[in-house]
Amino acid sequence: MTTTKPSFASDYLEGAHPAIIQRLVETNLEQTVGYGLDPYSESAREKIRAACQAPNAEIRFLVGGTQANATCIDALLASYQGVVAADSGHINVHEAGAIEFGGHKVLSICGQDGKLSATSVDGYCTAWEMDDSHDHMVMPGMVYLSQPTEYGTLYSLAELTAIKGVCDRHHLRMYVDGARLAYALACPANDVSLADLARLCDAFYIGGTKCGALFGEAVVVPRPGTIPHFLTIIKQHGALLAKGRAAGIQFDTLFTDDLYLHIGETAIRAADRIRDTLQYGGAPLFIDSPTNQVFPIVADKDLAQLGSAFEYGFWEKRDDGRTTIRLATSWATIDEDVTTLLDALSHWMAEPARS
């Protein structure tokens, strides 16, 4: 269904970057081998290895974020282990129990602004180790992070380095969900590079679905042998794409001429315009996030009015007659749609009865 009003409900509403569509059309009738063994996928792997400064990394292309998370977490953990995540983490809130369905418990702990801290992870793991009954409990075996977080906030390099130190002390894997990684890389507040992630993580993925691709995520395992028989495990999870070149071509394009490093800039500029307008107008924000997601707090009585002008995403019903909504920009957001949104927000904020 095509919307007649601008939508800021999500960041994967459009198809794909025109350069990807062009490459797919140009190569459409070529015959290549399957399962990601084609030359386009290999070219994409080499470009990603170079961008990550990880020349020996194993790279696999999966279809979507939940599939990537469920497959990687299951592959990295023993049957008796669980994964530590912020209570707001995507795997704990918005993946329909996919991790538990795969046999691993999400061990949620309280986050701050959507982030875990080295102190909180260390405290959780230390408490487990000191508990005389821990053999009857799920053992923490991994820390799950996302960059950006579910709230659009960013981990700094110092924060990730500190968490990595805790992981090493407690023999935990460190895994980063990069569904919106392009928006982190394009954000001026970010100081974490692909090379940093490759150095610190046991595995992470580079998001394509939300970042200009039709679909697809590139899982990066920086040190070979970390996941023995990874291709077979992917197959067991129903995650092995037969026409693997469809994903390979997309990532080969995204990593040509640094497109992936810059594709999120449009989204950041648009989100900054929205944030600036809301802050200038005195509208309350749920959280101060610097990337492509903005979270205004709106009186319930005003939701229909705003919804008639633009589409937004529901985030959280509050106890005070207000609702937190989400406005997500993307690589394809156009200035005209942002202007329409800002006009509606300006009228809303100008109303004397607004609460």
PLY file of the C-alpha trace (Angstrom):
ply
format ascii 1.0
element vertex 355
property float x
property float y
property float z
element edge 354
property int vertex1
property int vertex2
end_header
0.00 0.00 0.00
1.42 3.36 -1.06
0.98 6.14 1.47
-0.27 9.58 0.39
1.38 11.32 3.32
5.03 11.22 4.32
5.95 8.30 6.53
8.52 8.40 9.28
7.30 5.17 10.83
10.45 3.21 10.01
13.73 3.36 8.13
13.22 0.48 5.71
10.12 1.62 3.85
11.85 2.35 0.54
13.33 -0.22 -1.83
17.06 0.16 -2.43
19.68 2.70 -3.40
19.53 3.32 -7.19
23.09 2.05 -7.63
22.03 -1.32 -6.22
18.98 -1.54 -8.46
21.17 -0.74 -11.45
23.69 -3.46 -10.58
20.93 -6.02 -10.05
19.41 -5.20 -13.44
22.79 -5.29 -15.19
23.61 -8.73 -13.78
20.11 -10.19 -13.81
20.59 -12.77 -16.58
24.09 -13.84 -15.61
24.51 -17.38 -14.37
26.51 -17.77 -11.18
26.98 -20.46 -8.56
24.83 -20.23 -5.45
25.12 -19.94 -1.67
27.37 -16.89 -1.73
30.18 -18.60 -3.64
29.75 -16.34 -6.67
32.34 -13.72 -7.70
30.14 -10.78 -6.64
29.86 -12.08 -3.10
33.59 -12.70 -2.98
34.26 -9.17 -4.21
31.96 -7.82 -1.49
33.78 -9.88 1.13
37.14 -8.50 0.06
35.84 -4.93 0.20
34.34 -5.46 3.65
37.57 -7.05 4.90
39.46 -4.01 3.69
36.99 -1.60 5.31
37.22 -3.54 8.58
41.00 -3.95 8.37
40.39 -7.64 8.99
42.02 -9.46 6.07
41.13 -12.95 7.31
37.56 -12.30 8.43
34.85 -14.78 7.58
31.87 -12.94 6.07
28.46 -14.42 5.39
25.38 -12.74 3.96
22.06 -13.39 5.69
18.63 -12.10 4.81
17.52 -10.12 7.86
18.45 -8.86 11.30
16.45 -11.27 13.45
17.75 -14.16 11.38
21.32 -12.91 11.76
20.97 -12.44 15.52
19.34 -15.80 16.13
21.84 -17.67 13.95
24.97 -15.98 15.31
23.95 -16.15 18.95
23.08 -19.83 18.66
26.36 -20.51 16.85
28.48 -18.70 19.43
26.89 -20.09 22.60
26.93 -23.51 24.23
23.55 -25.08 25.01
23.73 -24.06 28.66
24.58 -20.42 28.01
22.53 -17.26 27.61
23.15 -13.80 26.23
23.36 -10.65 28.36
21.47 -7.71 26.86
20.03 -4.39 27.93
16.38 -4.63 28.94
15.59 -2.41 25.94
17.75 -4.48 23.56
16.22 -5.55 20.28
16.59 -9.27 21.00
14.77 -8.79 24.32
11.92 -6.61 23.08
11.28 -6.81 19.35
12.32 -10.23 18.10
9.33 -12.26 19.24
11.40 -14.56 21.44
13.58 -15.69 18.52
16.61 -16.17 20.75
14.68 -18.23 23.29
13.13 -20.19 20.43
16.68 -21.17 19.50
17.34 -22.47 23.00
19.13 -19.56 24.65
17.78 -17.25 27.33
18.14 -13.49 27.01
19.58 -12.36 30.33
18.30 -8.80 30.47
19.80 -6.20 32.78
18.91 -2.56 33.24
20.44 -0.30 30.64
21.02 3.45 30.66
19.85 5.29 27.55
19.57 1.91 25.84
23.17 0.98 26.65
24.89 -1.54 28.86
27.86 -0.43 30.91
31.02 -2.35 31.70
30.14 -2.01 35.40
26.66 -3.50 35.02
27.91 -6.43 32.94
30.75 -7.09 35.36
28.37 -6.97 38.31
25.94 -9.39 36.71
28.62 -11.91 35.80
30.39 -11.63 39.16
27.11 -12.28 40.98
26.51 -15.38 38.85
30.01 -16.70 39.55
29.68 -16.14 43.30
26.27 -17.83 43.54
26.69 -21.34 44.96
23.67 -22.40 42.91
24.92 -21.15 39.56
25.02 -24.66 38.13
21.23 -24.50 38.28
21.17 -21.17 36.45
21.72 -20.05 32.87
25.38 -19.20 32.43
26.16 -15.84 30.80
28.16 -16.60 27.68
27.83 -13.49 25.54
27.16 -9.78 25.66
24.77 -8.43 23.02
25.06 -4.77 22.05
23.71 -2.76 19.15
25.26 0.25 17.43
23.18 2.41 17.37
21.01 1.17 20.21
17.27 0.65 20.09
16.96 4.24 21.32
19.27 5.63 18.63
22.08 6.27 21.11
25.71 5.41 20.48
28.39 3.50 22.31
31.68 5.36 22.40
34.93 3.58 21.65
35.88 3.91 25.31
32.62 2.25 26.39
33.02 -0.63 23.95
36.64 -1.11 24.96
35.66 -1.27 28.64
32.92 -3.82 27.92
35.38 -5.89 25.90
37.68 -5.94 28.93
34.83 -7.31 31.06
34.05 -9.91 28.41
37.65 -11.08 28.43
37.73 -11.33 32.23
34.55 -13.38 32.36
35.18 -15.39 29.17
32.20 -13.93 27.32
31.70 -13.49 23.61
31.04 -9.93 22.44
28.50 -9.49 19.65
27.22 -6.28 18.05
23.97 -5.92 16.13
24.59 -3.39 13.36
21.13 -3.19 11.82
21.46 0.61 11.62
25.24 0.73 11.55
25.38 3.08 8.54
23.59 5.73 10.60
26.13 5.40 13.38
29.03 5.67 10.94
27.53 8.81 9.39
26.85 10.50 12.73
29.31 13.24 13.78
28.99 12.07 17.41
30.33 8.62 16.56
33.94 7.62 17.20
33.67 3.87 16.50
34.87 2.59 13.12
34.34 -0.71 11.35
37.95 -1.54 12.18
37.23 -0.93 15.86
34.29 -3.33 15.76
36.40 -5.96 14.01
39.11 -5.61 16.64
36.77 -5.78 19.63
34.01 -8.18 18.61
33.84 -11.94 18.23
31.18 -11.27 15.61
29.04 -8.38 14.40
26.88 -7.62 11.42
26.72 -4.75 8.98
23.11 -3.85 8.35
21.81 -3.60 4.82
18.01 -3.86 5.15
17.70 -0.52 6.96
20.70 1.03 5.22
20.00 1.13 1.50
19.76 -2.53 0.48
16.64 -4.36 -0.63
17.48 -6.87 2.08
20.48 -8.45 3.69
22.97 -8.25 6.54
26.70 -8.98 6.31
27.88 -11.02 9.29
31.55 -10.45 10.04
33.54 -12.95 12.11
36.93 -11.20 12.35
39.00 -14.18 13.48
38.66 -17.32 11.37
37.73 -20.45 13.25
35.63 -18.60 15.83
32.55 -20.44 14.54
33.56 -23.81 13.07
31.36 -24.95 10.18
29.52 -21.63 10.15
28.08 -22.19 6.68
26.55 -25.48 7.82
25.07 -23.82 10.91
23.56 -21.11 8.71
22.02 -23.84 6.56
20.59 -25.57 9.65
18.87 -22.33 10.59
17.25 -22.02 7.16
19.30 -18.89 6.62
21.42 -19.90 3.62
20.31 -17.96 0.57
20.49 -20.13 -2.56
20.73 -17.12 -4.88
23.45 -15.68 -2.69
24.61 -13.31 -5.36
21.47 -11.21 -4.77
22.91 -10.20 -1.39
26.53 -10.20 -2.56
25.86 -7.71 -5.36
24.14 -5.36 -2.93
27.02 -5.32 -0.45
29.56 -5.14 -3.25
27.80 -1.95 -4.34
27.45 -0.57 -0.81
31.19 -1.00 -0.27
32.22 0.56 -3.56
33.61 4.12 -3.26
32.75 4.18 0.48
29.01 4.37 -0.23
28.16 2.60 3.04
30.19 5.09 5.08
28.17 8.01 3.67
24.74 6.56 2.84
23.38 7.49 6.27
24.26 11.17 6.06
20.90 12.16 4.54
19.11 10.49 7.44
21.26 12.23 10.04
20.71 15.67 8.48
16.96 15.10 8.33
16.79 13.83 11.92
18.82 16.84 13.07
16.29 19.19 11.44
13.48 17.41 13.26
15.30 17.46 16.60
16.20 21.13 16.26
12.57 22.06 15.51
11.22 20.06 18.45
13.80 21.44 20.86
13.30 25.02 19.67
9.56 24.61 20.17
10.00 23.19 23.65
8.53 19.80 22.83
9.60 17.06 25.25
11.79 14.27 23.94
11.95 10.80 25.45
15.71 10.60 24.95
18.50 12.65 23.42
19.65 10.43 20.56
22.02 11.72 17.86
21.28 9.30 15.01
18.27 8.76 12.74
15.57 8.12 15.36
13.74 10.90 17.21
11.31 10.23 20.09
8.84 13.06 20.82
6.37 12.77 23.69
2.86 13.64 22.52
-0.42 14.11 24.38
-2.79 11.29 23.48
-5.41 13.80 22.35
-2.98 15.13 19.72
-2.01 11.80 18.15
-4.82 11.79 15.58
-4.02 15.35 14.52
-0.37 14.54 13.91
-1.24 11.21 12.33
-3.37 12.95 9.73
-0.29 14.83 8.49
2.37 12.13 8.64
2.88 8.55 9.69
4.86 7.83 12.83
5.81 4.77 14.81
4.25 4.00 18.19
6.91 3.57 20.85
5.52 3.62 24.37
2.26 4.42 26.14
2.97 6.51 29.20
1.00 6.78 32.46
0.34 10.52 32.19
-1.99 10.66 29.20
0.89 10.94 26.76
2.58 8.63 24.27
6.15 8.42 23.05
6.24 8.17 19.26
9.18 7.44 17.00
10.17 9.40 13.91
12.72 7.52 11.83
14.55 9.01 8.87
16.42 6.99 6.28
19.01 7.17 3.51
16.11 8.01 1.15
14.33 10.72 3.18
13.58 13.74 1.02
13.56 17.39 2.10
9.94 17.92 1.03
8.70 15.22 3.40
10.75 16.65 6.25
9.27 20.10 5.57
5.73 18.65 5.66
6.53 16.96 8.96
8.05 20.12 10.44
5.05 22.22 9.41
2.74 19.80 11.22
4.98 19.74 14.30
5.24 23.54 14.32
1.45 23.95 14.26
1.13 21.37 17.05
3.73 23.06 19.22
2.19 26.49 18.63
-1.21 25.44 20.04
-1.75 26.94 23.52
-3.52 23.80 24.75
-0.59 21.56 23.99
0.57 19.65 27.07
0 1
1 2
2 3
3 4
4 5
5 6
6 7
7 8
8 9
9 10
10 11
11 12
12 13
13 14
14 15
15 16
16 17
17 18
18 19
19 20
20 21
21 22
22 23
23 24
24 25
25 26
26 27
27 28
28 29
29 30
30 31
31 32
32 33
33 34
34 35
35 36
36 37
37 38
38 39
39 40
40 41
41 42
42 43
43 44
44 45
45 46
46 47
47 48
48 49
49 50
50 51
51 52
52 53
53 54
54 55
55 56
56 57
57 58
58 59
59 60
60 61
61 62
62 63
63 64
64 65
65 66
66 67
67 68
68 69
69 70
70 71
71 72
72 73
73 74
74 75
75 76
76 77
77 78
78 79
79 80
80 81
81 82
82 83
83 84
84 85
85 86
86 87
87 88
88 89
89 90
90 91
91 92
92 93
93 94
94 95
95 96
96 97
97 98
98 99
99 100
100 101
101 102
102 103
103 104
104 105
105 106
106 107
107 108
108 109
109 110
110 111
111 112
112 113
113 114
114 115
115 116
116 117
117 118
118 119
119 120
120 121
121 122
122 123
123 124
124 125
125 126
126 127
127 128
128 129
129 130
130 131
131 132
132 133
133 134
134 135
135 136
136 137
137 138
138 139
139 140
140 141
141 142
142 143
143 144
144 145
145 146
146 147
147 148
148 149
149 150
150 151
151 152
152 153
153 154
154 155
155 156
156 157
157 158
158 159
159 160
160 161
161 162
162 163
163 164
164 165
165 166
166 167
167 168
168 169
169 170
170 171
171 172
172 173
173 174
174 175
175 176
176 177
177 178
178 179
179 180
180 181
181 182
182 183
183 184
184 185
185 186
186 187
187 188
188 189
189 190
190 191
191 192
192 193
193 194
194 195
195 196
196 197
197 198
198 199
199 200
200 201
201 202
202 203
203 204
204 205
205 206
206 207
207 208
208 209
209 210
210 211
211 212
212 213
213 214
214 215
215 216
216 217
217 218
218 219
219 220
220 221
221 222
222 223
223 224
224 225
225 226
226 227
227 228
228 229
229 230
230 231
231 232
232 233
233 234
234 235
235 236
236 237
237 238
238 239
239 240
240 241
241 242
242 243
243 244
244 245
245 246
246 247
247 248
248 249
249 250
250 251
251 252
252 253
253 254
254 255
255 256
256 257
257 258
258 259
259 260
260 261
261 262
262 263
263 264
264 265
265 266
266 267
267 268
268 269
269 270
270 271
271 272
272 273
273 274
274 275
275 276
276 277
277 278
278 279
279 280
280 281
281 282
282 283
283 284
284 285
285 286
286 287
287 288
288 289
289 290
290 291
291 292
292 293
293 294
294 295
295 296
296 297
297 298
298 299
299 300
300 301
301 302
302 303
303 304
304 305
305 306
306 307
307 308
308 309
309 310
310 311
311 312
312 313
313 314
314 315
315 316
316 317
317 318
318 319
319 320
320 321
321 322
322 323
323 324
324 325
325 326
326 327
327 328
328 329
329 330
330 331
331 332
332 333
333 334
334 335
335 336
336 337
337 338
338 339
339 340
340 341
341 342
342 343
343 344
344 345
345 346
346 347
347 348
348 349
349 350
350 351
351 352
352 353
353 354
